Amino acid sequence: MNLVIWLAVGGLIGWLASLFMKSEVRQGPFLHIVFGIVGAMLGGWFISPLVGVDTLNQNTFSFGALLVSFFGATLLLALVNMLRRGSVR
């Protein structure tokens, strides 16, 4: 069941991050899930210790954990856009 939650929440977070970064056109559902899960992991490694919030990977389903995951996915999309186009947006 944990895998299903990872996929659903990862897809939702990846979709929201792509809407925020205005990169919705070039992505499909698979990339939303990938960016959401990888972004949540990056957010858990780098952002979570700074703000003191547990992550979704630690079985903590809270608003703070969702925000950390969203910001991680947004940062990941910004890095990918910068490498792809030379600019963040």
PDB file of N, CA, C and O in Angstrom:
ATOM      1  N   MET A   1       0.814  -1.195   0.000  1.00  0.00           N
ATOM      2  CA  MET A   1       0.000   0.000   0.000  1.00  0.00           C
ATOM      3  C   MET A   1       0.862   1.264   0.000  1.00  0.00           C
ATOM      4  O   MET A   1       0.466   2.284  -0.564  1.00  0.00           O
ATOM      5  N   ASN A   2       2.026   1.201   0.624  1.00  0.00           N
ATOM      6  CA  ASN A   2       2.919   2.344   0.678  1.00  0.00           C
ATOM      7  C   ASN A   2       3.369   2.762  -0.723  1.00  0.00           C
ATOM      8  O   ASN A   2       3.509   3.954  -0.995  1.00  0.00           O
ATOM      9  N   LEU A   3       3.595   1.800  -1.606  1.00  0.00           N
ATOM     10  CA  LEU A   3       3.990   2.097  -2.980  1.00  0.00           C
ATOM     11  C   LEU A   3       2.887   2.846  -3.725  1.00  0.00           C
ATOM     12  O   LEU A   3       3.170   3.771  -4.487  1.00  0.00           O
ATOM     13  N   VAL A   4       1.653   2.456  -3.512  1.00  0.00           N
ATOM     14  CA  VAL A   4       0.527   3.113  -4.167  1.00  0.00           C
ATOM     15  C   VAL A   4       0.424   4.564  -3.694  1.00  0.00           C
ATOM     16  O   VAL A   4       0.156   5.458  -4.497  1.00  0.00           O
ATOM     17  N   ILE A   5       0.634   4.803  -2.407  1.00  0.00           N
ATOM     18  CA  ILE A   5       0.594   6.159  -1.868  1.00  0.00           C
ATOM     19  C   ILE A   5       1.738   6.983  -2.434  1.00  0.00           C
ATOM     20  O   ILE A   5       1.543   8.147  -2.782  1.00  0.00           O
ATOM     21  N   TRP A   6       2.933   6.400  -2.533  1.00  0.00           N
ATOM     22  CA  TRP A   6       4.073   7.102  -3.134  1.00  0.00           C
ATOM     23  C   TRP A   6       3.751   7.526  -4.564  1.00  0.00           C
ATOM     24  O   TRP A   6       4.021   8.664  -4.948  1.00  0.00           O
ATOM     25  N   LEU A   7       3.181   6.625  -5.350  1.00  0.00           N
ATOM     26  CA  LEU A   7       2.857   6.932  -6.740  1.00  0.00           C
ATOM     27  C   LEU A   7       1.788   8.017  -6.841  1.00  0.00           C
ATOM     28  O   LEU A   7       1.910   8.937  -7.649  1.00  0.00           O
ATOM     29  N   ALA A   8       0.749   7.910  -6.028  1.00  0.00           N
ATOM     30  CA  ALA A   8      -0.337   8.894  -6.090  1.00  0.00           C
ATOM     31  C   ALA A   8       0.133  10.266  -5.623  1.00  0.00           C
ATOM     32  O   ALA A   8      -0.090  11.266  -6.304  1.00  0.00           O
ATOM     33  N   VAL A   9       0.775  10.314  -4.477  1.00  0.00           N
ATOM     34  CA  VAL A   9       1.241  11.600  -3.947  1.00  0.00           C
ATOM     35  C   VAL A   9       2.363  12.156  -4.816  1.00  0.00           C
ATOM     36  O   VAL A   9       2.424  13.364  -5.042  1.00  0.00           O
ATOM     37  N   GLY A  10       3.246  11.297  -5.302  1.00  0.00           N
ATOM     38  CA  GLY A  10       4.316  11.745  -6.199  1.00  0.00           C
ATOM     39  C   GLY A  10       3.770  12.324  -7.482  1.00  0.00           C
ATOM     40  O   GLY A  10       4.273  13.340  -7.962  1.00  0.00           O
ATOM     41  N   GLY A  11       2.753  11.704  -8.051  1.00  0.00           N
ATOM     42  CA  GLY A  11       2.129  12.228  -9.258  1.00  0.00           C
ATOM     43  C   GLY A  11       1.459  13.570  -9.010  1.00  0.00           C
ATOM     44  O   GLY A  11       1.557  14.480  -9.833  1.00  0.00           O
ATOM     45  N   LEU A  12       0.781  13.692  -7.881  1.00  0.00           N
ATOM     46  CA  LEU A  12       0.115  14.952  -7.541  1.00  0.00           C
ATOM     47  C   LEU A  12       1.130  16.069  -7.306  1.00  0.00           C
ATOM     48  O   LEU A  12       0.957  17.180  -7.806  1.00  0.00           O
ATOM     49  N   ILE A  13       2.171  15.781  -6.558  1.00  0.00           N
ATOM     50  CA  ILE A  13       3.188  16.795  -6.271  1.00  0.00           C
ATOM     51  C   ILE A  13       3.938  17.178  -7.546  1.00  0.00           C
ATOM     52  O   ILE A  13       4.206  18.358  -7.774  1.00  0.00           O
ATOM     53  N   GLY A  14       4.275  16.203  -8.368  1.00  0.00           N
ATOM     54  CA  GLY A  14       4.939  16.495  -9.636  1.00  0.00           C
ATOM     55  C   GLY A  14       4.078  17.326 -10.560  1.00  0.00           C
ATOM     56  O   GLY A  14       4.583  18.214 -11.247  1.00  0.00           O
ATOM     57  N   TRP A  15       2.789  17.052 -10.588  1.00  0.00           N
ATOM     58  CA  TRP A  15       1.865  17.820 -11.414  1.00  0.00           C
ATOM     59  C   TRP A  15       1.754  19.254 -10.917  1.00  0.00           C
ATOM     60  O   TRP A  15       1.790  20.192 -11.713  1.00  0.00           O
ATOM     61  N   LEU A  16       1.619  19.433  -9.589  1.00  0.00           N
ATOM     62  CA  LEU A  16       1.528  20.776  -9.023  1.00  0.00           C
ATOM     63  C   LEU A  16       2.815  21.568  -9.253  1.00  0.00           C
ATOM     64  O   LEU A  16       2.768  22.760  -9.556  1.00  0.00           O
ATOM     65  N   ALA A  17       3.960  20.904  -9.108  1.00  0.00           N
ATOM     66  CA  ALA A  17       5.238  21.586  -9.340  1.00  0.00           C
ATOM     67  C   ALA A  17       5.381  21.982 -10.804  1.00  0.00           C
ATOM     68  O   ALA A  17       5.904  23.057 -11.100  1.00  0.00           O
ATOM     69  N   SER A  18       4.929  21.140 -11.720  1.00  0.00           N
ATOM     70  CA  SER A  18       5.026  21.488 -13.145  1.00  0.00           C
ATOM     71  C   SER A  18       4.070  22.615 -13.502  1.00  0.00           C
ATOM     72  O   SER A  18       4.385  23.425 -14.374  1.00  0.00           O
ATOM     73  N   LEU A  19       2.904  22.693 -12.850  1.00  0.00           N
ATOM     74  CA  LEU A  19       2.009  23.828 -13.054  1.00  0.00           C
ATOM     75  C   LEU A  19       2.653  25.109 -12.531  1.00  0.00           C
ATOM     76  O   LEU A  19       2.574  26.154 -13.177  1.00  0.00           O
ATOM     77  N   PHE A  20       3.286  25.030 -11.370  1.00  0.00           N
ATOM     78  CA  PHE A  20       3.947  26.185 -10.775  1.00  0.00           C
ATOM     79  C   PHE A  20       5.099  26.675 -11.641  1.00  0.00           C
ATOM     80  O   PHE A  20       5.307  27.881 -11.775  1.00  0.00           O
ATOM     81  N   MET A  21       5.851  25.745 -12.231  1.00  0.00           N
ATOM     82  CA  MET A  21       6.994  26.107 -13.061  1.00  0.00           C
ATOM     83  C   MET A  21       6.608  26.323 -14.529  1.00  0.00           C
ATOM     84  O   MET A  21       7.471  26.626 -15.353  1.00  0.00           O
ATOM     85  N   LYS A  22       5.333  26.172 -14.859  1.00  0.00           N
ATOM     86  CA  LYS A  22       4.814  26.342 -16.220  1.00  0.00           C
ATOM     87  C   LYS A  22       5.509  25.423 -17.228  1.00  0.00           C
ATOM     88  O   LYS A  22       5.861  25.852 -18.327  1.00  0.00           O
ATOM     89  N   SER A  23       5.701  24.175 -16.851  1.00  0.00           N
ATOM     90  CA  SER A  23       6.302  23.191 -17.759  1.00  0.00           C
ATOM     91  C   SER A  23       5.348  22.029 -17.997  1.00  0.00           C
ATOM     92  O   SER A  23       5.788  20.910 -18.263  1.00  0.00           O
ATOM     93  N   GLU A  24       4.051  22.283 -17.905  1.00  0.00           N
ATOM     94  CA  GLU A  24       3.025  21.254 -18.015  1.00  0.00           C
ATOM     95  C   GLU A  24       2.965  20.625 -19.400  1.00  0.00           C
ATOM     96  O   GLU A  24       2.649  19.441 -19.517  1.00  0.00           O
ATOM     97  N   VAL A  25       3.256  21.375 -20.441  1.00  0.00           N
ATOM     98  CA  VAL A  25       3.041  20.923 -21.809  1.00  0.00           C
ATOM     99  C   VAL A  25       3.947  19.754 -22.179  1.00  0.00           C
ATOM    100  O   VAL A  25       3.519  18.847 -22.891  1.00  0.00           O
ATOM    101  N   ARG A  26       5.167  19.761 -21.717  1.00  0.00           N
ATOM    102  CA  ARG A  26       6.150  18.771 -22.153  1.00  0.00           C
ATOM    103  C   ARG A  26       6.155  17.487 -21.318  1.00  0.00           C
ATOM    104  O   ARG A  26       6.938  16.584 -21.608  1.00  0.00           O
ATOM    105  N   GLN A  27       5.325  17.382 -20.316  1.00  0.00           N
ATOM    106  CA  GLN A  27       5.391  16.232 -19.432  1.00  0.00           C
ATOM    107  C   GLN A  27       4.116  15.407 -19.499  1.00  0.00           C
ATOM    108  O   GLN A  27       3.031  15.907 -19.797  1.00  0.00           O
ATOM    109  N   GLY A  28       4.289  14.141 -19.213  1.00  0.00           N
ATOM    110  CA  GLY A  28       3.153  13.252 -19.110  1.00  0.00           C
ATOM    111  C   GLY A  28       3.021  12.765 -17.680  1.00  0.00           C
ATOM    112  O   GLY A  28       3.774  13.194 -16.806  1.00  0.00           O
ATOM    113  N   PRO A  29       2.078  11.877 -17.433  1.00  0.00           N
ATOM    114  CA  PRO A  29       1.867  11.389 -16.073  1.00  0.00           C
ATOM    115  C   PRO A  29       3.085  10.663 -15.499  1.00  0.00           C
ATOM    116  O   PRO A  29       3.355  10.762 -14.302  1.00  0.00           O
ATOM    117  N   PHE A  30       3.815   9.943 -16.334  1.00  0.00           N
ATOM    118  CA  PHE A  30       4.988   9.221 -15.838  1.00  0.00           C
ATOM    119  C   PHE A  30       6.041  10.187 -15.303  1.00  0.00           C
ATOM    120  O   PHE A  30       6.616   9.954 -14.239  1.00  0.00           O
ATOM    121  N   LEU A  31       6.295  11.266 -16.034  1.00  0.00           N
ATOM    122  CA  LEU A  31       7.291  12.239 -15.581  1.00  0.00           C
ATOM    123  C   LEU A  31       6.808  13.021 -14.365  1.00  0.00           C
ATOM    124  O   LEU A  31       7.622  13.446 -13.545  1.00  0.00           O
ATOM    125  N   HIS A  32       5.495  13.220 -14.235  1.00  0.00           N
ATOM    126  CA  HIS A  32       4.980  13.851 -13.022  1.00  0.00           C
ATOM    127  C   HIS A  32       5.313  12.993 -11.803  1.00  0.00           C
ATOM    128  O   HIS A  32       5.751  13.502 -10.772  1.00  0.00           O
ATOM    129  N   ILE A  33       5.102  11.702 -11.936  1.00  0.00           N
ATOM    130  CA  ILE A  33       5.387  10.794 -10.829  1.00  0.00           C
ATOM    131  C   ILE A  33       6.879  10.777 -10.514  1.00  0.00           C
ATOM    132  O   ILE A  33       7.269  10.809  -9.347  1.00  0.00           O
ATOM    133  N   VAL A  34       7.712  10.726 -11.551  1.00  0.00           N
ATOM    134  CA  VAL A  34       9.168  10.707 -11.345  1.00  0.00           C
ATOM    135  C   VAL A  34       9.636  11.987 -10.666  1.00  0.00           C
ATOM    136  O   VAL A  34      10.374  11.938  -9.682  1.00  0.00           O
ATOM    137  N   PHE A  35       9.203  13.139 -11.193  1.00  0.00           N
ATOM    138  CA  PHE A  35       9.617  14.404 -10.588  1.00  0.00           C
ATOM    139  C   PHE A  35       9.079  14.547  -9.173  1.00  0.00           C
ATOM    140  O   PHE A  35       9.761  15.098  -8.309  1.00  0.00           O
ATOM    141  N   GLY A  36       7.876  14.065  -8.922  1.00  0.00           N
ATOM    142  CA  GLY A  36       7.310  14.152  -7.576  1.00  0.00           C
ATOM    143  C   GLY A  36       8.069  13.301  -6.577  1.00  0.00           C
ATOM    144  O   GLY A  36       8.368  13.765  -5.476  1.00  0.00           O
ATOM    145  N   ILE A  37       8.389  12.064  -6.936  1.00  0.00           N
ATOM    146  CA  ILE A  37       9.081  11.168  -6.009  1.00  0.00           C
ATOM    147  C   ILE A  37      10.532  11.583  -5.819  1.00  0.00           C
ATOM    148  O   ILE A  37      11.013  11.640  -4.687  1.00  0.00           O
ATOM    149  N   VAL A  38      11.238  11.875  -6.910  1.00  0.00           N
ATOM    150  CA  VAL A  38      12.644  12.289  -6.794  1.00  0.00           C
ATOM    151  C   VAL A  38      12.740  13.647  -6.107  1.00  0.00           C
ATOM    152  O   VAL A  38      13.641  13.871  -5.299  1.00  0.00           O
ATOM    153  N   GLY A  39      11.823  14.549  -6.421  1.00  0.00           N
ATOM    154  CA  GLY A  39      11.806  15.844  -5.755  1.00  0.00           C
ATOM    155  C   GLY A  39      11.517  15.724  -4.270  1.00  0.00           C
ATOM    156  O   GLY A  39      12.084  16.467  -3.469  1.00  0.00           O
ATOM    157  N   ALA A  40      10.639  14.797  -3.890  1.00  0.00           N
ATOM    158  CA  ALA A  40      10.367  14.566  -2.472  1.00  0.00           C
ATOM    159  C   ALA A  40      11.606  14.021  -1.764  1.00  0.00           C
ATOM    160  O   ALA A  40      11.883  14.382  -0.621  1.00  0.00           O
ATOM    161  N   MET A  41      12.343  13.158  -2.442  1.00  0.00           N
ATOM    162  CA  MET A  41      13.574  12.641  -1.838  1.00  0.00           C
ATOM    163  C   MET A  41      14.598  13.757  -1.673  1.00  0.00           C
ATOM    164  O   MET A  41      15.226  13.867  -0.619  1.00  0.00           O
ATOM    165  N   LEU A  42      14.775  14.587  -2.700  1.00  0.00           N
ATOM    166  CA  LEU A  42      15.716  15.702  -2.602  1.00  0.00           C
ATOM    167  C   LEU A  42      15.285  16.699  -1.527  1.00  0.00           C
ATOM    168  O   LEU A  42      16.113  17.197  -0.764  1.00  0.00           O
ATOM    169  N   GLY A  43      14.003  16.980  -1.473  1.00  0.00           N
ATOM    170  CA  GLY A  43      13.492  17.865  -0.435  1.00  0.00           C
ATOM    171  C   GLY A  43      13.703  17.293   0.954  1.00  0.00           C
ATOM    172  O   GLY A  43      13.992  18.026   1.900  1.00  0.00           O
ATOM    173  N   GLY A  44      13.557  15.983   1.074  1.00  0.00           N
ATOM    174  CA  GLY A  44      13.797  15.338   2.362  1.00  0.00           C
ATOM    175  C   GLY A  44      15.249  15.388   2.783  1.00  0.00           C
ATOM    176  O   GLY A  44      15.553  15.496   3.971  1.00  0.00           O
ATOM    177  N   TRP A  45      16.145  15.309   1.817  1.00  0.00           N
ATOM    178  CA  TRP A  45      17.576  15.338   2.146  1.00  0.00           C
ATOM    179  C   TRP A  45      18.073  16.745   2.450  1.00  0.00           C
ATOM    180  O   TRP A  45      18.868  16.939   3.370  1.00  0.00           O
ATOM    181  N   PHE A  46      17.603  17.735   1.675  1.00  0.00           N
ATOM    182  CA  PHE A  46      18.178  19.071   1.782  1.00  0.00           C
ATOM    183  C   PHE A  46      17.304  20.076   2.523  1.00  0.00           C
ATOM    184  O   PHE A  46      17.830  20.886   3.287  1.00  0.00           O
ATOM    185  N   ILE A  47      16.000  20.051   2.326  1.00  0.00           N
ATOM    186  CA  ILE A  47      15.127  21.059   2.910  1.00  0.00           C
ATOM    187  C   ILE A  47      14.638  20.636   4.289  1.00  0.00           C
ATOM    188  O   ILE A  47      14.560  21.465   5.195  1.00  0.00           O
ATOM    189  N   SER A  48      14.314  19.381   4.460  1.00  0.00           N
ATOM    190  CA  SER A  48      13.750  18.894   5.714  1.00  0.00           C
ATOM    191  C   SER A  48      14.646  19.157   6.928  1.00  0.00           C
ATOM    192  O   SER A  48      14.126  19.572   7.964  1.00  0.00           O
ATOM    193  N   PRO A  49      15.962  18.938   6.858  1.00  0.00           N
ATOM    194  CA  PRO A  49      16.784  19.250   8.036  1.00  0.00           C
ATOM    195  C   PRO A  49      16.830  20.748   8.359  1.00  0.00           C
ATOM    196  O   PRO A  49      17.032  21.123   9.514  1.00  0.00           O
ATOM    197  N   LEU A  50      16.647  21.597   7.358  1.00  0.00           N
ATOM    198  CA  LEU A  50      16.677  23.039   7.594  1.00  0.00           C
ATOM    199  C   LEU A  50      15.435  23.535   8.329  1.00  0.00           C
ATOM    200  O   LEU A  50      15.517  24.446   9.153  1.00  0.00           O
ATOM    201  N   VAL A  51      14.287  22.932   8.028  1.00  0.00           N
ATOM    202  CA  VAL A  51      13.038  23.394   8.634  1.00  0.00           C
ATOM    203  C   VAL A  51      12.551  22.479   9.752  1.00  0.00           C
ATOM    204  O   VAL A  51      11.612  22.833  10.465  1.00  0.00           O
ATOM    205  N   GLY A  52      13.158  21.326   9.919  1.00  0.00           N
ATOM    206  CA  GLY A  52      12.804  20.417  11.005  1.00  0.00           C
ATOM    207  C   GLY A  52      11.491  19.683  10.824  1.00  0.00           C
ATOM    208  O   GLY A  52      10.797  19.403  11.801  1.00  0.00           O
ATOM    209  N   VAL A  53      11.144  19.369   9.591  1.00  0.00           N
ATOM    210  CA  VAL A  53       9.896  18.665   9.289  1.00  0.00           C
ATOM    211  C   VAL A  53      10.234  17.267   8.799  1.00  0.00           C
ATOM    212  O   VAL A  53      11.149  17.096   7.994  1.00  0.00           O
ATOM    213  N   ASP A  54       9.502  16.265   9.279  1.00  0.00           N
ATOM    214  CA  ASP A  54       9.688  14.909   8.763  1.00  0.00           C
ATOM    215  C   ASP A  54       9.207  14.841   7.319  1.00  0.00           C
ATOM    216  O   ASP A  54       8.429  15.682   6.868  1.00  0.00           O
ATOM    217  N   THR A  55       9.682  13.829   6.604  1.00  0.00           N
ATOM    218  CA  THR A  55       9.318  13.692   5.196  1.00  0.00           C
ATOM    219  C   THR A  55       8.280  12.605   5.012  1.00  0.00           C
ATOM    220  O   THR A  55       7.960  11.866   5.942  1.00  0.00           O
ATOM    221  N   LEU A  56       7.755  12.519   3.790  1.00  0.00           N
ATOM    222  CA  LEU A  56       6.797  11.470   3.466  1.00  0.00           C
ATOM    223  C   LEU A  56       7.453  10.100   3.506  1.00  0.00           C
ATOM    224  O   LEU A  56       6.782   9.101   3.763  1.00  0.00           O
ATOM    225  N   ASN A  57       8.760  10.041   3.255  1.00  0.00           N
ATOM    226  CA  ASN A  57       9.470   8.765   3.282  1.00  0.00           C
ATOM    227  C   ASN A  57       9.597   8.208   4.688  1.00  0.00           C
ATOM    228  O   ASN A  57       9.867   7.019   4.862  1.00  0.00           O
ATOM    229  N   GLN A  58       9.405   9.052   5.692  1.00  0.00           N
ATOM    230  CA  GLN A  58       9.455   8.599   7.080  1.00  0.00           C
ATOM    231  C   GLN A  58       8.061   8.278   7.604  1.00  0.00           C
ATOM    232  O   GLN A  58       7.834   8.269   8.814  1.00  0.00           O
ATOM    233  N   ASN A  59       7.134   8.015   6.694  1.00  0.00           N
ATOM    234  CA  ASN A  59       5.744   7.674   7.007  1.00  0.00           C
ATOM    235  C   ASN A  59       5.046   8.767   7.801  1.00  0.00           C
ATOM    236  O   ASN A  59       4.216   8.478   8.663  1.00  0.00           O
ATOM    237  N   THR A  60       5.377  10.009   7.518  1.00  0.00           N
ATOM    238  CA  THR A  60       4.719  11.152   8.122  1.00  0.00           C
ATOM    239  C   THR A  60       3.934  11.866   7.049  1.00  0.00           C
ATOM    240  O   THR A  60       4.508  12.516   6.175  1.00  0.00           O
ATOM    241  N   PHE A  61       2.632  11.746   7.111  1.00  0.00           N
ATOM    242  CA  PHE A  61       1.772  12.387   6.122  1.00  0.00           C
ATOM    243  C   PHE A  61       1.189  13.644   6.751  1.00  0.00           C
ATOM    244  O   PHE A  61       0.172  13.585   7.441  1.00  0.00           O
ATOM    245  N   SER A  62       1.835  14.778   6.513  1.00  0.00           N
ATOM    246  CA  SER A  62       1.390  16.042   7.091  1.00  0.00           C
ATOM    247  C   SER A  62       1.517  17.132   6.040  1.00  0.00           C
ATOM    248  O   SER A  62       2.103  16.929   4.977  1.00  0.00           O
ATOM    249  N   PHE A  63       0.957  18.288   6.357  1.00  0.00           N
ATOM    250  CA  PHE A  63       1.029  19.417   5.440  1.00  0.00           C
ATOM    251  C   PHE A  63       2.469  19.879   5.249  1.00  0.00           C
ATOM    252  O   PHE A  63       2.864  20.230   4.137  1.00  0.00           O
ATOM    253  N   GLY A  64       3.255  19.882   6.322  1.00  0.00           N
ATOM    254  CA  GLY A  64       4.664  20.265   6.228  1.00  0.00           C
ATOM    255  C   GLY A  64       5.453  19.322   5.339  1.00  0.00           C
ATOM    256  O   GLY A  64       6.300  19.763   4.562  1.00  0.00           O
ATOM    257  N   ALA A  65       5.186  18.033   5.446  1.00  0.00           N
ATOM    258  CA  ALA A  65       5.874  17.048   4.609  1.00  0.00           C
ATOM    259  C   ALA A  65       5.494  17.224   3.141  1.00  0.00           C
ATOM    260  O   ALA A  65       6.336  17.058   2.258  1.00  0.00           O
ATOM    261  N   LEU A  66       4.242  17.555   2.877  1.00  0.00           N
ATOM    262  CA  LEU A  66       3.811  17.804   1.502  1.00  0.00           C
ATOM    263  C   LEU A  66       4.470  19.069   0.940  1.00  0.00           C
ATOM    264  O   LEU A  66       4.849  19.101  -0.230  1.00  0.00           O
ATOM    265  N   LEU A  67       4.607  20.104   1.767  1.00  0.00           N
ATOM    266  CA  LEU A  67       5.269  21.321   1.312  1.00  0.00           C
ATOM    267  C   LEU A  67       6.749  21.089   1.014  1.00  0.00           C
ATOM    268  O   LEU A  67       7.270  21.598   0.022  1.00  0.00           O
ATOM    269  N   VAL A  68       7.419  20.328   1.862  1.00  0.00           N
ATOM    270  CA  VAL A  68       8.828  20.009   1.624  1.00  0.00           C
ATOM    271  C   VAL A  68       8.968  19.236   0.318  1.00  0.00           C
ATOM    272  O   VAL A  68       9.878  19.504  -0.466  1.00  0.00           O
ATOM    273  N   SER A  69       8.088  18.294   0.084  1.00  0.00           N
ATOM    274  CA  SER A  69       8.121  17.520  -1.153  1.00  0.00           C
ATOM    275  C   SER A  69       7.843  18.399  -2.364  1.00  0.00           C
ATOM    276  O   SER A  69       8.490  18.256  -3.401  1.00  0.00           O
ATOM    277  N   PHE A  70       6.876  19.314  -2.234  1.00  0.00           N
ATOM    278  CA  PHE A  70       6.561  20.230  -3.335  1.00  0.00           C
ATOM    279  C   PHE A  70       7.750  21.121  -3.664  1.00  0.00           C
ATOM    280  O   PHE A  70       8.082  21.292  -4.837  1.00  0.00           O
ATOM    281  N   PHE A  71       8.394  21.688  -2.660  1.00  0.00           N
ATOM    282  CA  PHE A  71       9.546  22.553  -2.910  1.00  0.00           C
ATOM    283  C   PHE A  71      10.719  21.764  -3.494  1.00  0.00           C
ATOM    284  O   PHE A  71      11.459  22.285  -4.329  1.00  0.00           O
ATOM    285  N   GLY A  72      10.892  20.525  -3.065  1.00  0.00           N
ATOM    286  CA  GLY A  72      11.934  19.686  -3.656  1.00  0.00           C
ATOM    287  C   GLY A  72      11.667  19.404  -5.125  1.00  0.00           C
ATOM    288  O   GLY A  72      12.584  19.460  -5.944  1.00  0.00           O
ATOM    289  N   ALA A  73      10.412  19.100  -5.465  1.00  0.00           N
ATOM    290  CA  ALA A  73      10.055  18.844  -6.867  1.00  0.00           C
ATOM    291  C   ALA A  73      10.188  20.115  -7.699  1.00  0.00           C
ATOM    292  O   ALA A  73      10.602  20.056  -8.857  1.00  0.00           O
ATOM    293  N   THR A  74       9.843  21.260  -7.122  1.00  0.00           N
ATOM    294  CA  THR A  74       9.988  22.528  -7.832  1.00  0.00           C
ATOM    295  C   THR A  74      11.454  22.836  -8.099  1.00  0.00           C
ATOM    296  O   THR A  74      11.806  23.271  -9.196  1.00  0.00           O
ATOM    297  N   LEU A  75      12.308  22.616  -7.110  1.00  0.00           N
ATOM    298  CA  LEU A  75      13.741  22.834  -7.307  1.00  0.00           C
ATOM    299  C   LEU A  75      14.308  21.887  -8.358  1.00  0.00           C
ATOM    300  O   LEU A  75      15.149  22.284  -9.165  1.00  0.00           O
ATOM    301  N   LEU A  76      13.852  20.640  -8.351  1.00  0.00           N
ATOM    302  CA  LEU A  76      14.307  19.682  -9.355  1.00  0.00           C
ATOM    303  C   LEU A  76      13.887  20.121 -10.759  1.00  0.00           C
ATOM    304  O   LEU A  76      14.683  20.042 -11.694  1.00  0.00           O
ATOM    305  N   LEU A  77      12.654  20.578 -10.910  1.00  0.00           N
ATOM    306  CA  LEU A  77      12.199  21.068 -12.218  1.00  0.00           C
ATOM    307  C   LEU A  77      12.980  22.302 -12.646  1.00  0.00           C
ATOM    308  O   LEU A  77      13.287  22.451 -13.829  1.00  0.00           O
ATOM    309  N   ALA A  78      13.306  23.185 -11.717  1.00  0.00           N
ATOM    310  CA  ALA A  78      14.097  24.370 -12.051  1.00  0.00           C
ATOM    311  C   ALA A  78      15.485  23.965 -12.534  1.00  0.00           C
ATOM    312  O   ALA A  78      16.001  24.542 -13.492  1.00  0.00           O
ATOM    313  N   LEU A  79      16.094  22.979 -11.878  1.00  0.00           N
ATOM    314  CA  LEU A  79      17.413  22.503 -12.313  1.00  0.00           C
ATOM    315  C   LEU A  79      17.350  21.868 -13.694  1.00  0.00           C
ATOM    316  O   LEU A  79      18.221  22.109 -14.530  1.00  0.00           O
ATOM    317  N   VAL A  80      16.327  21.060 -13.938  1.00  0.00           N
ATOM    318  CA  VAL A  80      16.182  20.419 -15.247  1.00  0.00           C
ATOM    319  C   VAL A  80      15.950  21.469 -16.327  1.00  0.00           C
ATOM    320  O   VAL A  80      16.531  21.379 -17.408  1.00  0.00           O
ATOM    321  N   ASN A  81      15.106  22.467 -16.048  1.00  0.00           N
ATOM    322  CA  ASN A  81      14.872  23.538 -17.027  1.00  0.00           C
ATOM    323  C   ASN A  81      16.138  24.335 -17.287  1.00  0.00           C
ATOM    324  O   ASN A  81      16.398  24.724 -18.425  1.00  0.00           O
ATOM    325  N   MET A  82      16.928  24.585 -16.253  1.00  0.00           N
ATOM    326  CA  MET A  82      18.149  25.341 -16.424  1.00  0.00           C
ATOM    327  C   MET A  82      19.155  24.556 -17.287  1.00  0.00           C
ATOM    328  O   MET A  82      19.838  25.137 -18.132  1.00  0.00           O
ATOM    329  N   LEU A  83      19.237  23.266 -17.073  1.00  0.00           N
ATOM    330  CA  LEU A  83      20.153  22.446 -17.878  1.00  0.00           C
ATOM    331  C   LEU A  83      19.642  22.289 -19.313  1.00  0.00           C
ATOM    332  O   LEU A  83      20.434  22.247 -20.255  1.00  0.00           O
ATOM    333  N   ARG A  84      18.339  22.205 -19.474  1.00  0.00           N
ATOM    334  CA  ARG A  84      17.750  21.992 -20.792  1.00  0.00           C
ATOM    335  C   ARG A  84      17.759  23.259 -21.644  1.00  0.00           C
ATOM    336  O   ARG A  84      18.116  23.216 -22.821  1.00  0.00           O
ATOM    337  N   ARG A  85      17.365  24.387 -21.048  1.00  0.00           N
ATOM    338  CA  ARG A  85      17.188  25.612 -21.821  1.00  0.00           C
ATOM    339  C   ARG A  85      18.163  26.717 -21.466  1.00  0.00           C
ATOM    340  O   ARG A  85      18.279  27.690 -22.212  1.00  0.00           O
ATOM    341  N   GLY A  86      18.856  26.599 -20.371  1.00  0.00           N
ATOM    342  CA  GLY A  86      19.751  27.664 -19.947  1.00  0.00           C
ATOM    343  C   GLY A  86      19.073  28.703 -19.087  1.00  0.00           C
ATOM    344  O   GLY A  86      19.713  29.667 -18.668  1.00  0.00           O
ATOM    345  N   SER A  87      17.761  28.528 -18.808  1.00  0.00           N
ATOM    346  CA  SER A  87      17.046  29.436 -17.912  1.00  0.00           C
ATOM    347  C   SER A  87      16.097  28.603 -17.056  1.00  0.00           C
ATOM    348  O   SER A  87      15.742  27.481 -17.416  1.00  0.00           O
ATOM    349  N   VAL A  88      15.695  29.163 -15.927  1.00  0.00           N
ATOM    350  CA  VAL A  88      14.829  28.419 -15.011  1.00  0.00           C
ATOM    351  C   VAL A  88      13.442  28.267 -15.595  1.00  0.00           C
ATOM    352  O   VAL A  88      12.855  27.192 -15.470  1.00  0.00           O
ATOM    353  N   ARG A  89      12.891  29.281 -16.221  1.00  0.00           N
ATOM    354  CA  ARG A  89      11.540  29.187 -16.787  1.00  0.00           C
ATOM    355  C   ARG A  89      11.569  29.090 -18.244  1.00  0.00           C
ATOM    356  O   ARG A  89      10.517  29.004 -18.878  1.00  0.00           O
TER     357      ARG A  89
END
